[in-house]
């Protein structure tokens, strides 16, 4: 190994051409010890006699309820009009279904927040957990010509 000296003697400015191998050997030995310790643990397994059963997967997609609210506050359940007063009872009946249906809520941008909040509160009180808002994405603005 080459060690540099602090005196300004000859050869002090020359680059060192030897690689210090001690840190590399230390890391290699640590990794070797880690692998020696963990290798027996990887092959250890507990034998269990698991019972065999066959079943078919359930492919029940939840129903989707399309609830639309127009600018005047009229509510449409799957494109058929429904009164706001009847909405809570209808939510209560569909909340009991298994799997629970998804509520897709579409509202006009001019809809009063009061109507929208009442519909969401009724759905939440009935126990519906899957409520989503449906919106139409804006058209992408054309990029300016360079």
C-alpha positions in Angstrom: 0.0 0.0 0.0 1.1 3.5 -0.7 0.8 6.2 1.9 1.5 9.8 1.1 3.9 11.8 3.1 3.3 15.3 4.4 6.8 16.5 3.7 7.3 18.2 0.4 9.8 15.6 -0.8 10.3 14.3 -4.3 7.3 12.5 -5.8 4.8 14.1 -3.5 2.9 15.6 -6.5 2.7 12.3 -8.4 -0.7 10.6 -8.7 -1.2 7.4 -6.7 -1.7 4.4 -8.9 -2.7 1.8 -6.3 -6.3 1.0 -5.3 -7.1 0.7 -1.6 -8.6 -2.7 -1.3 -9.3 -2.8 2.5 -12.8 -1.2 2.4 -13.9 -3.5 -0.5 -12.7 -6.6 1.4 -14.5 -5.4 4.6 -17.8 -4.9 2.7 -17.4 -8.3 1.0 -16.9 -10.1 4.3 -19.9 -8.4 5.9 -22.1 -9.5 3.0 -20.7 -13.0 3.2 -21.6 -13.2 6.9 -25.1 -11.9 6.3 -25.7 -14.5 3.5 -24.3 -17.3 5.7 -26.7 -16.4 8.5 -29.8 -15.8 6.3 -29.5 -18.7 3.9 -30.7 -21.5 6.3 -33.8 -19.3 7.2 -34.9 -19.1 3.6 -35.3 -22.9 3.2 -37.2 -23.4 6.5 -40.9 -24.1 6.0 -43.8 -25.4 8.1 -45.7 -28.3 6.5 -49.4 -27.8 6.7 -52.1 -30.1 5.3 -54.5 -27.6 3.8 -58.0 -28.7 2.9 -59.0 -28.6 -0.8 -62.1 -26.9 -2.0 -63.5 -25.8 -5.3 -65.7 -22.8 -6.0 -66.6 -20.5 -8.8 -65.7 -16.9 -8.5 -68.5 -14.4 -8.1 -68.6 -11.9 -10.9 -71.3 -9.7 -9.5 -70.7 -6.2 -10.8 -72.5 -3.6 -8.6 -75.4 -1.8 -10.2 -74.9 1.8 -11.3 -77.4 4.5 -10.5 -77.2 7.5 -12.8 -78.6 10.4 -10.8 -78.8 13.7 -12.8 -79.8 17.1 -11.5 -80.6 19.8 -14.0 -80.3 23.6 -13.6 -83.9 23.9 -12.2 -83.2 21.4 -9.5 -85.2 18.5 -11.0 -83.7 15.1 -10.2 -83.6 12.2 -12.7 -83.0 8.6 -11.5 -81.6 6.6 -14.5 -83.2 9.2 -16.9 -86.7 9.0 -15.3 -87.8 12.0 -13.2 -88.2 11.5 -9.4 -89.3 14.0 -6.7 -86.7 15.1 -4.1 -89.0 13.9 -1.4 -89.1 10.3 -2.8 -85.3 10.2 -3.2 -84.5 9.3 0.5 -86.8 6.3 0.4 -85.4 5.1 -2.9 -81.8 5.4 -1.6 -82.8 3.4 1.5 -84.1 0.5 -0.6 -81.1 0.3 -2.9 -78.6 0.7 0.0 -79.8 -2.8 1.3 -78.7 -4.5 -2.0 -75.6 -6.6 -2.0 -73.3 -5.6 -3.5 -74.2 -2.0 -2.9 -74.8 0.0 -6.1 -72.6 2.9 -7.2 -74.2 6.3 -7.3 -73.0 8.4 -10.3 -74.0 12.0 -9.7 -74.2 14.4 -12.6 -75.2 18.0 -11.9 -75.6 20.9 -14.2 -73.1 23.7 -13.5 -76.0 26.1 -12.7 -77.5 23.7 -10.1 -78.0 25.2 -6.7 -75.6 23.8 -4.1 -78.5 23.4 -1.7 -80.1 20.7 -3.9 -76.8 18.9 -4.5 -76.0 18.9 -0.8 -79.5 17.6 0.1 -79.1 14.7 -2.4 -75.7 13.8 -1.1 -76.9 14.0 2.5 -79.9 11.7 1.7 -77.6 9.2 0.0 -75.1 9.2 2.9 -77.9 8.9 5.5 -79.3 5.9 3.6 -75.9 4.2 3.9 -74.6 4.5 0.3 -70.9 4.4 0.4 -69.9 4.6 -3.3 -70.8 8.1 -4.5 -69.0 9.6 -7.5 -69.3 12.8 -9.5 -69.4 12.5 -13.3 -68.1 15.5 -15.3 -67.2 16.2 -18.8 -63.6 17.1 -19.4 -63.0 20.4 -21.1 -61.7 20.4 -24.6 -58.0 20.8 -24.8 -57.0 24.3 -25.8 -55.1 24.3 -29.1 -51.4 24.9 -28.6 -50.1 28.2 -30.0 -48.2 28.0 -33.2 -44.5 28.7 -32.9 
